[in-house]
Amino acid sequence: MSNIPFQTIDWTAIERIEYPGETGVAFWQTVQLEGLRIRLVEYSKDYLADHWCQKGHIVYCLEGEFISELSTGEKIKLTKGQTYVVSDELSSHRSVSTDGVKLLIIDGDFLKNK
């Protein structure tokens, strides 16, 4: 990862891209830096991810709540103000949202499993 100079992000100027889930949709606004991705992500009501993810993340719940399902069957509920952290390839997880949620998600090379 390279050095990142001081900068601000105007989220109103970042394109909002729609990604369909198995049910519902996700909207991503993404800032990509070398070795670092920062996203504002919104899941619609009745959202279920269309895949199991093994990528590491830092996920902060800004509004609402959602469930992170693990392939082990465990279900972890995150509500506003809560965070989860996981490194790459240490879990298979997918998101489920009943009423919609807004998240700040950070991932990148620093989360690679060593």
Biopython code that builds the backbone (N, CA, C, O; Angstrom):
import numpy as np
from Bio.PDB.StructureBuilder import StructureBuilder

atoms = [
    (1, "MET", "N", (0.846, -1.166, 0.000)),
    (1, "MET", "CA", (0.000, 0.000, 0.000)),
    (1, "MET", "C", (0.897, 1.237, 0.000)),
    (1, "MET", "O", (1.906, 1.284, 0.704)),
    (2, "SER", "N", (0.524, 2.216, -0.782)),
    (2, "SER", "CA", (1.323, 3.432, -0.861)),
    (2, "SER", "C", (0.882, 4.440, 0.198)),
    (2, "SER", "O", (-0.140, 4.263, 0.861)),
    (3, "ASN", "N", (1.668, 5.490, 0.339)),
    (3, "ASN", "CA", (1.286, 6.571, 1.234)),
    (3, "ASN", "C", (0.099, 7.307, 0.637)),
    (3, "ASN", "O", (0.056, 7.554, -0.569)),
    (4, "ILE", "N", (-0.847, 7.650, 1.465)),
    (4, "ILE", "CA", (-2.050, 8.356, 1.013)),
    (4, "ILE", "C", (-1.995, 9.765, 1.562)),
    (4, "ILE", "O", (-2.009, 9.959, 2.777)),
    (5, "PRO", "N", (-1.934, 10.756, 0.675)),
    (5, "PRO", "CA", (-1.906, 12.135, 1.156)),
    (5, "PRO", "C", (-3.249, 12.519, 1.766)),
    (5, "PRO", "O", (-4.270, 11.892, 1.482)),
    (6, "PHE", "N", (-3.243, 13.543, 2.600)),
    (6, "PHE", "CA", (-4.485, 14.040, 3.193)),
    (6, "PHE", "C", (-5.453, 14.400, 2.082)),
    (6, "PHE", "O", (-5.091, 15.080, 1.122)),
    (7, "GLN", "N", (-6.678, 13.939, 2.222)),
    (7, "GLN", "CA", (-7.710, 14.260, 1.233)),
    (7, "GLN", "C", (-9.076, 14.072, 1.850)),
    (7, "GLN", "O", (-9.234, 13.381, 2.856)),
    (8, "THR", "N", (-10.050, 14.692, 1.237)),
    (8, "THR", "CA", (-11.434, 14.517, 1.672)),
    (8, "THR", "C", (-12.178, 13.748, 0.585)),
    (8, "THR", "O", (-11.748, 13.696, -0.567)),
    (9, "ILE", "N", (-13.280, 13.165, 0.969)),
    (9, "ILE", "CA", (-14.131, 12.450, 0.016)),
    (9, "ILE", "C", (-15.504, 13.105, 0.050)),
    (9, "ILE", "O", (-16.157, 13.142, 1.093)),
    (10, "ASP", "N", (-15.931, 13.615, -1.079)),
    (10, "ASP", "CA", (-17.272, 14.168, -1.218)),
    (10, "ASP", "C", (-18.159, 13.055, -1.778)),
    (10, "ASP", "O", (-18.215, 12.846, -2.990)),
    (11, "TRP", "N", (-18.849, 12.348, -0.888)),
    (11, "TRP", "CA", (-19.645, 11.201, -1.313)),
    (11, "TRP", "C", (-20.753, 11.600, -2.283)),
    (11, "TRP", "O", (-21.212, 10.764, -3.061)),
    (12, "THR", "N", (-21.190, 12.847, -2.256)),
    (12, "THR", "CA", (-22.235, 13.275, -3.195)),
    (12, "THR", "C", (-21.709, 13.305, -4.631)),
    (12, "THR", "O", (-22.497, 13.312, -5.577)),
    (13, "ALA", "N", (-20.390, 13.323, -4.801)),
    (13, "ALA", "CA", (-19.796, 13.359, -6.142)),
    (13, "ALA", "C", (-19.379, 11.967, -6.633)),
    (13, "ALA", "O", (-18.901, 11.831, -7.759)),
    (14, "ILE", "N", (-19.553, 10.941, -5.808)),
    (14, "ILE", "CA", (-19.146, 9.581, -6.167)),
    (14, "ILE", "C", (-20.338, 8.842, -6.779)),
    (14, "ILE", "O", (-21.425, 8.807, -6.202)),
    (15, "GLU", "N", (-20.115, 8.256, -7.953)),
    (15, "GLU", "CA", (-21.179, 7.528, -8.654)),
    (15, "GLU", "C", (-21.745, 6.410, -7.780)),
    (15, "GLU", "O", (-21.006, 5.704, -7.094)),
    (16, "ARG", "N", (-23.053, 6.266, -7.818)),
    (16, "ARG", "CA", (-23.775, 5.236, -7.064)),
    (16, "ARG", "C", (-24.144, 4.123, -8.047)),
    (16, "ARG", "O", (-24.947, 4.329, -8.957)),
    (17, "ILE", "N", (-23.549, 2.942, -7.853)),
    (17, "ILE", "CA", (-23.757, 1.830, -8.782)),
    (17, "ILE", "C", (-24.617, 0.759, -8.123)),
    (17, "ILE", "O", (-24.405, 0.399, -6.965)),
    (18, "GLU", "N", (-25.585, 0.258, -8.875)),
    (18, "GLU", "CA", (-26.524, -0.745, -8.376)),
    (18, "GLU", "C", (-26.027, -2.150, -8.702)),
    (18, "GLU", "O", (-25.625, -2.440, -9.829)),
    (19, "TYR", "N", (-26.066, -3.023, -7.677)),
    (19, "TYR", "CA", (-25.710, -4.421, -7.847)),
    (19, "TYR", "C", (-26.872, -5.268, -7.336)),
    (19, "TYR", "O", (-27.218, -5.186, -6.158)),
    (20, "PRO", "N", (-27.480, -6.079, -8.197)),
    (20, "PRO", "CA", (-28.590, -6.916, -7.736)),
    (20, "PRO", "C", (-28.104, -8.010, -6.803)),
    (20, "PRO", "O", (-27.038, -8.592, -7.007)),
    (21, "GLY", "N", (-28.896, -8.281, -5.779)),
    (21, "GLY", "CA", (-28.630, -9.405, -4.897)),
    (21, "GLY", "C", (-29.459, -10.588, -5.357)),
    (21, "GLY", "O", (-30.128, -10.532, -6.389)),
    (22, "GLU", "N", (-29.406, -11.662, -4.579)),
    (22, "GLU", "CA", (-30.319, -12.778, -4.850)),
    (22, "GLU", "C", (-31.752, -12.252, -4.727)),
    (22, "GLU", "O", (-32.631, -12.591, -5.520)),
    (23, "THR", "N", (-31.956, -11.410, -3.706)),
    (23, "THR", "CA", (-33.173, -10.606, -3.599)),
    (23, "THR", "C", (-32.723, -9.193, -3.230)),
    (23, "THR", "O", (-31.686, -9.019, -2.591)),
    (24, "GLY", "N", (-33.484, -8.204, -3.622)),
    (24, "GLY", "CA", (-33.143, -6.823, -3.324)),
    (24, "GLY", "C", (-31.930, -6.351, -4.113)),
    (24, "GLY", "O", (-31.440, -7.048, -5.001)),
    (25, "VAL", "N", (-31.452, -5.150, -3.773)),
    (25, "VAL", "CA", (-30.298, -4.569, -4.467)),
    (25, "VAL", "C", (-29.345, -3.925, -3.469)),
    (25, "VAL", "O", (-29.730, -3.549, -2.362)),
    (26, "ALA", "N", (-28.093, -3.810, -3.894)),
    (26, "ALA", "CA", (-27.079, -3.073, -3.147)),
    (26, "ALA", "C", (-26.651, -1.897, -4.004)),
    (26, "ALA", "O", (-26.550, -2.016, -5.225)),
    (27, "PHE", "N", (-26.400, -0.763, -3.370)),
    (27, "PHE", "CA", (-25.878, 0.415, -4.046)),
    (27, "PHE", "C", (-24.507, 0.708, -3.459)),
    (27, "PHE", "O", (-24.365, 0.855, -2.245)),
    (28, "TRP", "N", (-23.498, 0.793, -4.318)),
    (28, "TRP", "CA", (-22.125, 1.049, -3.879)),
    (28, "TRP", "C", (-21.658, 2.394, -4.397)),
    (28, "TRP", "O", (-21.905, 2.756, -5.547)),
    (29, "GLN", "N", (-20.984, 3.122, -3.536)),
    (29, "GLN", "CA", (-20.191, 4.286, -3.926)),
    (29, "GLN", "C", (-18.777, 3.950, -3.506)),
    (29, "GLN", "O", (-18.524, 3.718, -2.324)),
    (30, "THR", "N", (-17.846, 3.920, -4.455)),
    (30, "THR", "CA", (-16.522, 3.371, -4.204)),
    (30, "THR", "C", (-15.414, 4.372, -4.486)),
    (30, "THR", "O", (-15.399, 5.039, -5.521)),
    (31, "VAL", "N", (-14.493, 4.461, -3.544)),
    (31, "VAL", "CA", (-13.242, 5.191, -3.740)),
    (31, "VAL", "C", (-12.142, 4.142, -3.729)),
    (31, "VAL", "O", (-11.957, 3.437, -2.738)),
    (32, "GLN", "N", (-11.413, 4.042, -4.838)),
    (32, "GLN", "CA", (-10.343, 3.053, -4.952)),
    (32, "GLN", "C", (-8.997, 3.758, -4.936)),
    (32, "GLN", "O", (-8.706, 4.595, -5.791)),
    (33, "LEU", "N", (-8.186, 3.407, -3.954)),
    (33, "LEU", "CA", (-6.814, 3.891, -3.851)),
    (33, "LEU", "C", (-5.896, 2.677, -3.983)),
    (33, "LEU", "O", (-6.373, 1.543, -3.949)),
    (34, "GLU", "N", (-4.614, 2.891, -4.131)),
    (34, "GLU", "CA", (-3.715, 1.761, -4.271)),
    (34, "GLU", "C", (-3.738, 0.909, -3.001)),
    (34, "GLU", "O", (-3.330, 1.356, -1.930)),
    (35, "GLY", "N", (-4.226, -0.336, -3.144)),
    (35, "GLY", "CA", (-4.254, -1.260, -2.022)),
    (35, "GLY", "C", (-5.340, -0.996, -0.993)),
    (35, "GLY", "O", (-5.348, -1.613, 0.072)),
    (36, "LEU", "N", (-6.263, -0.080, -1.302)),
    (36, "LEU", "CA", (-7.305, 0.292, -0.335)),
    (36, "LEU", "C", (-8.586, 0.655, -1.065)),
    (36, "LEU", "O", (-8.565, 1.439, -2.013)),
    (37, "ARG", "N", (-9.707, 0.083, -0.624)),
    (37, "ARG", "CA", (-11.013, 0.407, -1.184)),
    (37, "ARG", "C", (-11.909, 0.872, -0.043)),
    (37, "ARG", "O", (-12.006, 0.215, 0.993)),
    (38, "ILE", "N", (-12.561, 2.008, -0.246)),
    (38, "ILE", "CA", (-13.483, 2.583, 0.739)),
    (38, "ILE", "C", (-14.832, 2.698, 0.060)),
    (38, "ILE", "O", (-14.935, 3.274, -1.023)),
    (39, "ARG", "N", (-15.880, 2.152, 0.689)),
    (39, "ARG", "CA", (-17.209, 2.168, 0.063)),
    (39, "ARG", "C", (-18.285, 2.601, 1.045)),
    (39, "ARG", "O", (-18.255, 2.252, 2.225)),
    (40, "LEU", "N", (-19.234, 3.366, 0.530)),
    (40, "LEU", "CA", (-20.529, 3.533, 1.187)),
    (40, "LEU", "C", (-21.445, 2.556, 0.478)),
    (40, "LEU", "O", (-21.582, 2.604, -0.744)),
    (41, "VAL", "N", (-22.074, 1.671, 1.238)),
    (41, "VAL", "CA", (-22.922, 0.633, 0.657)),
    (41, "VAL", "C", (-24.288, 0.690, 1.323)),
    (41, "VAL", "O", (-24.397, 0.768, 2.547)),
    (42, "GLU", "N", (-25.317, 0.650, 0.503)),
    (42, "GLU", "CA", (-26.684, 0.574, 1.012)),
    (42, "GLU", "C", (-27.329, -0.692, 0.480)),
    (42, "GLU", "O", (-27.259, -0.986, -0.713)),
    (43, "TYR", "N", (-27.962, -1.445, 1.387)),
    (43, "TYR", "CA", (-28.749, -2.602, 0.992)),
    (43, "TYR", "C", (-30.218, -2.226, 1.100)),
    (43, "TYR", "O", (-30.642, -1.601, 2.072)),
    (44, "SER", "N", (-30.987, -2.614, 0.094)),
    (44, "SER", "CA", (-32.420, -2.334, 0.096)),
    (44, "SER", "C", (-33.125, -3.242, 1.103)),
    (44, "SER", "O", (-32.516, -4.131, 1.698)),
    (45, "LYS", "N", (-34.404, -2.999, 1.273)),
    (45, "LYS", "CA", (-35.234, -3.922, 2.052)),
    (45, "LYS", "C", (-35.175, -5.286, 1.386)),
    (45, "LYS", "O", (-35.053, -5.394, 0.166)),
    (46, "ASP", "N", (-35.262, -6.314, 2.197)),
    (46, "ASP", "CA", (-35.281, -7.699, 1.717)),
    (46, "ASP", "C", (-34.074, -8.048, 0.847)),
    (46, "ASP", "O", (-34.205, -8.765, -0.145)),
    (47, "TYR", "N", (-32.896, -7.537, 1.223)),
    (47, "TYR", "CA", (-31.667, -7.825, 0.480)),
    (47, "TYR", "C", (-31.039, -9.123, 0.976)),
    (47, "TYR", "O", (-30.941, -9.366, 2.179)),
    (48, "LEU", "N", (-30.618, -9.946, 0.026)),
    (48, "LEU", "CA", (-29.815, -11.128, 0.304)),
    (48, "LEU", "C", (-28.705, -11.154, -0.736)),
    (48, "LEU", "O", (-28.978, -11.161, -1.936)),
    (49, "ALA", "N", (-27.463, -11.169, -0.289)),
    (49, "ALA", "CA", (-26.318, -11.188, -1.210)),
    (49, "ALA", "C", (-26.412, -12.396, -2.132)),
    (49, "ALA", "O", (-26.899, -13.458, -1.745)),
    (50, "ASP", "N", (-25.936, -12.211, -3.361)),
    (50, "ASP", "CA", (-26.006, -13.288, -4.341)),
    (50, "ASP", "C", (-24.767, -14.186, -4.328)),
    (50, "ASP", "O", (-24.595, -15.022, -5.215)),
    (51, "HIS", "N", (-23.908, -14.014, -3.326)),
    (51, "HIS", "CA", (-22.682, -14.821, -3.249)),
    (51, "HIS", "C", (-22.184, -14.866, -1.803)),
    (51, "HIS", "O", (-22.552, -14.039, -0.968)),
    (52, "TRP", "N", (-21.341, -15.854, -1.542)),
    (52, "TRP", "CA", (-20.611, -15.937, -0.275)),
    (52, "TRP", "C", (-19.274, -15.257, -0.497)),
    (52, "TRP", "O", (-18.590, -15.540, -1.481)),
    (53, "CYS", "N", (-18.899, -14.375, 0.393)),
    (53, "CYS", "CA", (-17.678, -13.587, 0.253)),
    (53, "CYS", "C", (-16.607, -14.111, 1.205)),
    (53, "CYS", "O", (-16.900, -14.448, 2.352)),
    (54, "GLN", "N", (-15.370, -14.179, 0.728)),
    (54, "GLN", "CA", (-14.257, -14.587, 1.581)),
    (54, "GLN", "C", (-13.244, -13.461, 1.759)),
    (54, "GLN", "O", (-12.173, -13.658, 2.333)),
    (55, "LYS", "N", (-13.597, -12.281, 1.258)),
    (55, "LYS", "CA", (-12.714, -11.123, 1.363)),
    (55, "LYS", "C", (-12.788, -10.545, 2.775)),
    (55, "LYS", "O", (-13.828, -10.606, 3.431)),
    (56, "GLY", "N", (-11.679, -9.990, 3.226)),
    (56, "GLY", "CA", (-11.656, -9.323, 4.521)),
    (56, "GLY", "C", (-12.254, -7.929, 4.425)),
    (56, "GLY", "O", (-12.170, -7.277, 3.384)),
    (57, "HIS", "N", (-12.852, -7.482, 5.506)),
    (57, "HIS", "CA", (-13.481, -6.160, 5.550)),
    (57, "HIS", "C", (-13.408, -5.571, 6.953)),
    (57, "HIS", "O", (-13.251, -6.285, 7.944)),
    (58, "ILE", "N", (-13.526, -4.276, 7.005)),
    (58, "ILE", "CA", (-13.940, -3.562, 8.203)),
    (58, "ILE", "C", (-15.282, -2.972, 7.828)),
    (58, "ILE", "O", (-15.364, -2.159, 6.908)),
    (59, "VAL", "N", (-16.335, -3.369, 8.525)),
    (59, "VAL", "CA", (-17.695, -2.935, 8.201)),
    (59, "VAL", "C", (-18.255, -2.170, 9.388)),
    (59, "VAL", "O", (-18.326, -2.693, 10.500)),
    (60, "TYR", "N", (-18.652, -0.927, 9.140)),
    (60, "TYR", "CA", (-19.249, -0.075, 10.171)),
    (60, "TYR", "C", (-20.682, 0.232, 9.762)),
    (60, "TYR", "O", (-20.921, 0.731, 8.662)),
    (61, "CYS", "N", (-21.623, -0.057, 10.628)),
    (61, "CYS", "CA", (-23.043, 0.163, 10.353)),
    (61, "CYS", "C", (-23.405, 1.610, 10.683)),
    (61, "CYS", "O", (-23.380, 2.018, 11.844)),
    (62, "LEU", "N", (-23.739, 2.374, 9.654)),
    (62, "LEU", "CA", (-24.085, 3.787, 9.802)),
    (62, "LEU", "C", (-25.557, 3.995, 10.162)),
    (62, "LEU", "O", (-25.892, 4.830, 11.001)),
    (63, "GLU", "N", (-26.428, 3.218, 9.510)),
    (63, "GLU", "CA", (-27.885, 3.335, 9.734)),
    (63, "GLU", "C", (-28.516, 1.969, 9.564)),
    (63, "GLU", "O", (-28.091, 1.180, 8.720)),
    (64, "GLY", "N", (-29.532, 1.690, 10.368)),
    (64, "GLY", "CA", (-30.274, 0.442, 10.229)),
    (64, "GLY", "C", (-29.557, -0.726, 10.873)),
    (64, "GLY", "O", (-28.767, -0.561, 11.803)),
    (65, "GLU", "N", (-29.854, -1.924, 10.351)),
    (65, "GLU", "CA", (-29.243, -3.142, 10.855)),
    (65, "GLU", "C", (-29.237, -4.193, 9.761)),
    (65, "GLU", "O", (-30.007, -4.124, 8.804)),
    (66, "PHE", "N", (-28.346, -5.173, 9.923)),
    (66, "PHE", "CA", (-28.292, -6.278, 8.977)),
    (66, "PHE", "C", (-27.699, -7.497, 9.674)),
    (66, "PHE", "O", (-27.164, -7.409, 10.779)),
    (67, "ILE", "N", (-27.809, -8.619, 9.002)),
    (67, "ILE", "CA", (-27.249, -9.871, 9.497)),
    (67, "ILE", "C", (-26.094, -10.260, 8.583)),
    (67, "ILE", "O", (-26.218, -10.217, 7.359)),
    (68, "SER", "N", (-24.985, -10.635, 9.177)),
    (68, "SER", "CA", (-23.896, -11.247, 8.429)),
    (68, "SER", "C", (-23.973, -12.737, 8.717)),
    (68, "SER", "O", (-23.694, -13.189, 9.827)),
    (69, "GLU", "N", (-24.360, -13.492, 7.688)),
    (69, "GLU", "CA", (-24.454, -14.943, 7.832)),
    (69, "GLU", "C", (-23.094, -15.542, 7.513)),
    (69, "GLU", "O", (-22.464, -15.172, 6.522)),
    (70, "LEU", "N", (-22.641, -16.467, 8.352)),
    (70, "LEU", "CA", (-21.414, -17.192, 8.093)),
    (70, "LEU", "C", (-21.773, -18.567, 7.527)),
    (70, "LEU", "O", (-22.834, -19.111, 7.832)),
    (71, "SER", "N", (-20.896, -19.117, 6.712)),
    (71, "SER", "CA", (-21.163, -20.424, 6.104)),
    (71, "SER", "C", (-21.280, -21.525, 7.158)),
    (71, "SER", "O", (-21.791, -22.607, 6.871)),
    (72, "THR", "N", (-20.810, -21.252, 8.370)),
    (72, "THR", "CA", (-20.934, -22.200, 9.484)),
    (72, "THR", "C", (-22.359, -22.271, 10.026)),
    (72, "THR", "O", (-22.684, -23.145, 10.831)),
    (73, "GLY", "N", (-23.218, -21.331, 9.572)),
    (73, "GLY", "CA", (-24.585, -21.260, 10.071)),
    (73, "GLY", "C", (-24.787, -20.163, 11.104)),
    (73, "GLY", "O", (-25.920, -19.802, 11.425)),
    (74, "GLU", "N", (-23.686, -19.635, 11.623)),
    (74, "GLU", "CA", (-23.778, -18.549, 12.605)),
    (74, "GLU", "C", (-24.320, -17.291, 11.930)),
    (74, "GLU", "O", (-24.015, -17.018, 10.769)),
    (75, "LYS", "N", (-25.123, -16.532, 12.667)),
    (75, "LYS", "CA", (-25.686, -15.278, 12.175)),
    (75, "LYS", "C", (-25.346, -14.178, 13.164)),
    (75, "LYS", "O", (-25.675, -14.260, 14.348)),
    (76, "ILE", "N", (-24.675, -13.133, 12.654)),
    (76, "ILE", "CA", (-24.257, -12.023, 13.504)),
    (76, "ILE", "C", (-25.022, -10.781, 13.082)),
    (76, "ILE", "O", (-24.968, -10.362, 11.925)),
    (77, "LYS", "N", (-25.737, -10.201, 14.039)),
    (77, "LYS", "CA", (-26.525, -8.997, 13.765)),
    (77, "LYS", "C", (-25.688, -7.767, 14.104)),
    (77, "LYS", "O", (-25.120, -7.671, 15.192)),
    (78, "LEU", "N", (-25.618, -6.833, 13.165)),
    (78, "LEU", "CA", (-24.966, -5.548, 13.408)),
    (78, "LEU", "C", (-26.008, -4.449, 13.306)),
    (78, "LEU", "O", (-26.818, -4.423, 12.379)),
    (79, "THR", "N", (-25.976, -3.542, 14.272)),
    (79, "THR", "CA", (-26.878, -2.400, 14.278)),
    (79, "THR", "C", (-26.056, -1.113, 14.237)),
    (79, "THR", "O", (-24.831, -1.141, 14.351)),
    (80, "LYS", "N", (-26.737, -0.005, 14.077)),
    (80, "LYS", "CA", (-26.085, 1.300, 13.989)),
    (80, "LYS", "C", (-25.036, 1.459, 15.090)),
    (80, "LYS", "O", (-25.306, 1.236, 16.270)),
    (81, "GLY", "N", (-23.820, 1.854, 14.663)),
    (81, "GLY", "CA", (-22.739, 2.073, 15.614)),
    (81, "GLY", "C", (-21.852, 0.865, 15.861)),
    (81, "GLY", "O", (-20.851, 0.976, 16.568)),
    (82, "GLN", "N", (-22.197, -0.294, 15.291)),
    (82, "GLN", "CA", (-21.390, -1.492, 15.488)),
    (82, "GLN", "C", (-20.513, -1.768, 14.268)),
    (82, "GLN", "O", (-20.790, -1.306, 13.161)),
    (83, "THR", "N", (-19.440, -2.540, 14.507)),
    (83, "THR", "CA", (-18.457, -2.863, 13.472)),
    (83, "THR", "C", (-18.098, -4.333, 13.541)),
    (83, "THR", "O", (-18.074, -4.926, 14.619)),
    (84, "TYR", "N", (-17.817, -4.921, 12.380)),
    (84, "TYR", "CA", (-17.116, -6.203, 12.394)),
    (84, "TYR", "C", (-15.855, -6.089, 11.551)),
    (84, "TYR", "O", (-15.773, -5.279, 10.627)),
    (85, "VAL", "N", (-14.863, -6.931, 11.895)),
    (85, "VAL", "CA", (-13.572, -6.951, 11.214)),
    (85, "VAL", "C", (-13.221, -8.404, 10.947)),
    (85, "VAL", "O", (-13.389, -9.255, 11.821)),
    (86, "VAL", "N", (-12.731, -8.698, 9.737)),
    (86, "VAL", "CA", (-12.260, -10.034, 9.406)),
    (86, "VAL", "C", (-11.202, -9.921, 8.310)),
    (86, "VAL", "O", (-11.307, -9.068, 7.429)),
    (87, "SER", "N", (-10.188, -10.779, 8.364)),
    (87, "SER", "CA", (-9.165, -10.820, 7.330)),
    (87, "SER", "C", (-9.625, -11.688, 6.159)),
    (87, "SER", "O", (-10.554, -12.485, 6.288)),
    (88, "ASP", "N", (-8.961, -11.519, 5.018)),
    (88, "ASP", "CA", (-9.254, -12.322, 3.832)),
    (88, "ASP", "C", (-9.193, -13.810, 4.160)),
    (88, "ASP", "O", (-8.325, -14.261, 4.907)),
    (89, "GLU", "N", (-10.126, -14.557, 3.592)),
    (89, "GLU", "CA", (-10.146, -16.024, 3.632)),
    (89, "GLU", "C", (-10.274, -16.636, 5.022)),
    (89, "GLU", "O", (-9.961, -17.812, 5.212)),
    (90, "LEU", "N", (-10.736, -15.841, 6.005)),
    (90, "LEU", "CA", (-10.940, -16.410, 7.345)),
    (90, "LEU", "C", (-12.403, -16.702, 7.638)),
    (90, "LEU", "O", (-12.730, -17.236, 8.698)),
    (91, "SER", "N", (-13.293, -16.352, 6.700)),
    (91, "SER", "CA", (-14.699, -16.739, 6.826)),
    (91, "SER", "C", (-15.354, -16.632, 5.468)),
    (91, "SER", "O", (-14.905, -15.881, 4.601)),
    (92, "SER", "N", (-16.416, -17.389, 5.295)),
    (92, "SER", "CA", (-17.324, -17.193, 4.165)),
    (92, "SER", "C", (-18.552, -16.537, 4.760)),
    (92, "SER", "O", (-19.182, -17.089, 5.662)),
    (93, "HIS", "N", (-18.895, -15.365, 4.260)),
    (93, "HIS", "CA", (-19.998, -14.614, 4.832)),
    (93, "HIS", "C", (-20.819, -13.964, 3.729)),
    (93, "HIS", "O", (-20.331, -13.741, 2.621)),
    (94, "ARG", "N", (-22.073, -13.662, 4.051)),
    (94, "ARG", "CA", (-22.942, -12.922, 3.140)),
    (94, "ARG", "C", (-23.885, -12.079, 3.970)),
    (94, "ARG", "O", (-24.175, -12.388, 5.126)),
    (95, "SER", "N", (-24.360, -11.002, 3.351)),
    (95, "SER", "CA", (-25.203, -10.037, 4.066)),
    (95, "SER", "C", (-26.674, -10.253, 3.758)),
    (95, "SER", "O", (-27.062, -10.621, 2.649)),
    (96, "VAL", "N", (-27.480, -10.006, 4.793)),
    (96, "VAL", "CA", (-28.936, -10.081, 4.696)),
    (96, "VAL", "C", (-29.494, -8.851, 5.390)),
    (96, "VAL", "O", (-29.092, -8.525, 6.507)),
    (97, "SER", "N", (-30.423, -8.169, 4.728)),
    (97, "SER", "CA", (-31.052, -6.992, 5.337)),
    (97, "SER", "C", (-32.551, -7.053, 5.127)),
    (97, "SER", "O", (-33.024, -7.152, 3.995)),
    (98, "THR", "N", (-33.294, -6.993, 6.211)),
    (98, "THR", "CA", (-34.754, -7.025, 6.135)),
    (98, "THR", "C", (-35.322, -5.651, 5.817)),
    (98, "THR", "O", (-36.201, -5.522, 4.965)),
    (99, "ASP", "N", (-34.823, -4.620, 6.499)),
    (99, "ASP", "CA", (-35.403, -3.283, 6.371)),
    (99, "ASP", "C", (-34.484, -2.273, 5.692)),
    (99, "ASP", "O", (-34.814, -1.088, 5.629)),
    (100, "GLY", "N", (-33.351, -2.716, 5.189)),
    (100, "GLY", "CA", (-32.385, -1.807, 4.567)),
    (100, "GLY", "C", (-31.344, -1.345, 5.575)),
    (100, "GLY", "O", (-31.602, -1.301, 6.777)),
    (101, "VAL", "N", (-30.164, -1.003, 5.066)),
    (101, "VAL", "CA", (-29.057, -0.614, 5.935)),
    (101, "VAL", "C", (-28.075, 0.226, 5.129)),
    (101, "VAL", "O", (-28.011, 0.114, 3.904)),
    (102, "LYS", "N", (-27.311, 1.069, 5.821)),
    (102, "LYS", "CA", (-26.250, 1.856, 5.199)),
    (102, "LYS", "C", (-24.957, 1.567, 5.948)),
    (102, "LYS", "O", (-24.901, 1.661, 7.174)),
    (103, "LEU", "N", (-23.901, 1.207, 5.184)),
    (103, "LEU", "CA", (-22.642, 0.758, 5.764)),
    (103, "LEU", "C", (-21.462, 1.529, 5.194)),
    (103, "LEU", "O", (-21.507, 1.998, 4.057)),
    (104, "LEU", "N", (-20.414, 1.656, 5.981)),
    (104, "LEU", "CA", (-19.106, 2.090, 5.512)),
    (104, "LEU", "C", (-18.237, 0.838, 5.539)),
    (104, "LEU", "O", (-18.061, 0.220, 6.589)),
    (105, "ILE", "N", (-17.688, 0.462, 4.368)),
    (105, "ILE", "CA", (-16.899, -0.761, 4.269)),
    (105, "ILE", "C", (-15.505, -0.408, 3.755)),
    (105, "ILE", "O", (-15.355, 0.254, 2.729)),
    (106, "ILE", "N", (-14.496, -0.860, 4.484)),
    (106, "ILE", "CA", (-13.104, -0.615, 4.114)),
    (106, "ILE", "C", (-12.417, -1.963, 3.962)),
    (106, "ILE", "O", (-12.506, -2.817, 4.844)),
    (107, "ASP", "N", (-11.738, -2.149, 2.847)),
    (107, "ASP", "CA", (-10.960, -3.364, 2.664)),
    (107, "ASP", "C", (-9.726, -3.046, 1.831)),
    (107, "ASP", "O", (-9.616, -1.977, 1.231)),
    (108, "GLY", "N", (-8.820, -3.983, 1.811)),
    (108, "GLY", "CA", (-7.599, -3.761, 1.053)),
    (108, "GLY", "C", (-6.506, -4.733, 1.422)),
    (108, "GLY", "O", (-6.714, -5.703, 2.150)),
    (109, "ASP", "N", (-5.332, -4.438, 0.894)),
    (109, "ASP", "CA", (-4.185, -5.332, 1.055)),
    (109, "ASP", "C", (-3.825, -5.594, 2.520)),
    (109, "ASP", "O", (-3.290, -6.657, 2.836)),
    (110, "PHE", "N", (-4.105, -4.658, 3.408)),
    (110, "PHE", "CA", (-3.744, -4.820, 4.823)),
    (110, "PHE", "C", (-4.537, -5.922, 5.496)),
    (110, "PHE", "O", (-4.194, -6.317, 6.611)),
    (111, "LEU", "N", (-5.595, -6.440, 4.858)),
    (111, "LEU", "CA", (-6.412, -7.501, 5.429)),
    (111, "LEU", "C", (-6.073, -8.875, 4.841)),
    (111, "LEU", "O", (-6.764, -9.855, 5.120)),
    (112, "LYS", "N", (-5.024, -8.948, 4.035)),
    (112, "LYS", "CA", (-4.648, -10.245, 3.460)),
    (112, "LYS", "C", (-4.212, -11.192, 4.570)),
    (112, "LYS", "O", (-3.486, -10.818, 5.491)),
    (113, "ASN", "N", (-4.680, -12.431, 4.452)),
    (113, "ASN", "CA", (-4.339, -13.470, 5.417)),
    (113, "ASN", "C", (-2.874, -13.828, 5.268)),
    (113, "ASN", "O", (-2.406, -14.093, 4.161)),
    (114, "LYS", "N", (-2.138, -13.838, 6.391)),
    (114, "LYS", "CA", (-0.697, -14.132, 6.337)),
    (114, "LYS", "C", (-0.396, -15.476, 6.911)),
    (114, "LYS", "O", (0.765, -15.885, 6.946)),
]
sb = StructureBuilder()
sb.init_structure("model")
sb.init_model(0)
sb.init_chain("A")
sb.init_seg("    ")
for serial, (resi, resn, name, xyz) in enumerate(atoms, 1):
    if name == "N":
        sb.init_residue(resn, " ", resi, " ")
    sb.init_atom(name, np.array(xyz, "f"), 0.0, 1.0, " ", f" {name:<3s}", serial, name[0])
structure = sb.get_structure()
